[in-house]
Amino acid sequence: EPEVTQTPSHQVTQMGQEVILRCVPISNHLYFYWYRQILGQKVEFLVSFYNNEISEKSEIFDDQFSVERPDGSNFTLKIRSTKLEDSAMYFCASIRDYGYTFGSGTRLTVV
Amino acid sequence: QQQVKQSPQSLIVQKGGISIINCAYENTAFDYFPWYQQFPGKGPALLIAIRPDVSEKKEGRFTISFNKSAKQFSLHIMDSQPGDSATYFCAASWASGAGNMLTFGGGTRLMVKP
């Protein structure tokens, strides 16, 4: 069964540093998403991406965040200057119609 | 109006019992209601989903009941097994531009005791 692949599985970074989280969505999917889940809390929408541009973003997705699909297969989330409160699991997802497929996530720890 | 409220936060059920998790929503524009199962260290995995034009959907031991007038939907897990122990999230979405943003409930941690 096709999978959404995320790397790395765990990233530790110092506060103020830039991080890039990487995702390879399912190849024939059209819409791409980033969600995050702070430990023990619900999954929250960050951003959706379609046709090489952001289609929706949440209040969480401020100027420190950016997304890119640099080469037609990878989908990246960049956090420019990490804060302690950015520590969370970050999930990439892709869909074709209504059925989301989530990756296993990247656990980001900001110290 | 964007919220999806889920209860209970945690649930303990004996093996063979029925697990029931409830969700309520406000936004009548929602038109797709999935349930996700999440094991520790993994991403949410789609379990079962329903559209508002039906009141019930069953897949194996999992059933969604949907009450459009009450804006509520629930997940029933029949013959619950220890392997069902996981966190369950309800969610809701609508066709918003390109693709559908999911709004998740707060999650229910289910433990099925052998």
Interface residues (C-beta under 8 A of the other chain):
Chain A: V4 L30 Y31 Y33 Y35 Q41 K42 V43 E44 F45 S48 Y50 N51 S55 E56 F91 A93 I95 Y98 G99 Y100 T101 F102 G103 S104 G105
Chain B: Y32 P34 Y36 G41 K42 G43 P44 A45 L46 A49 F89 S93 S96 G97 A98 G99 N100 M101 L102 T103 F104 G105 G106 G107
